[in-house]
Amino acid sequence: MCTQIDAIIQNGGVAVAQPEYLRIADDLRRRISSGEFRSGDQIPTLPALCEHYRVSETTIRNALGLLRNEGLIETRARAGTRVRPRPPIHRMAADRYRTTPSAKSTPYTRDQGIGWSEYRLDKRFEKIQANAELAALFECEIGERLLARHFVFYDNDQPTQMSTSYLRWADVAGTPVADPINEPWPGGTRAQMATLGITVTRITESFTTGMPNEAEAATLRIGAGVPVMRYTRRHIADTGRVVEVGHPIVRRGDTTIVDFVIDLAEDGSV
């Protein structure tokens, strides 16, 4: 049984007593990561934890609140507090946009490693005008009409990605691409552009990370302490014209790995 001894940390050479709730959260986190408490296991009750760590109920609540914020545990009425199932790690391959498959798949389903029947997409379409930020990304005039497509991507019943994708209204007006009933579209955006006679020859992406805002945490069903990865994608046609902007695309950052491949010439140059 643990004793109620303050953990000591060094801070600029000065010994500082670590708050008890942080010490308890560290120990519970260790017990979860070691497999002592596995996915779906119930965490001991408040009285049991108070007795085990010899602290007050308030201290235990603060420790559990920290782990809940990190997405490690969840509490449900009449079900107690349990270890939250952790989604598997998914890799975003460097060549995920390279081919337009004939089978029913998209870059997202290939990233997730799922079939078409396991893929679900929530969508909402609206017409907007480009603000200064979108105009800069599209390299167009402020006020140009765009189609905004708001998506939430599901791997089975688990939301793993959300995004807003913009297309030029002049390209898609009156076409099947502008009708949400046709989503998800096999082959993704490149396949859609091909039906419009637009050949995409370049895709750019830029990545940032940060903590989720309230909408992102709620949509992706993650704790406020779980970081997210946000990135901006642009589809560019063979004419050099930007035809699609995904901004932002948001995924939980703790379960996403982005792979890059950089081919070098024999002399070491790019």
Secondary structure by P-SEA (a helix, b strand, c coil): cccbbbbbbbcccbbbbccaaaaaaaaaaaaaaacccccccccccaaaaaaaccccaaaaaaaaaaaaaaccccccccccccccccccccccccccccccccccccaaaaaaccccccbbbbbbbbbbcccaaaaaaaccccccbbbbbbbbbbccccccccccccccccccccccccccccccccccaaaaaaaacccccbbbbbbbbbbbcaaaaaaacccccbbbbbbbbbbbcccccccccccccccccccbbbbbbbbbcccccc
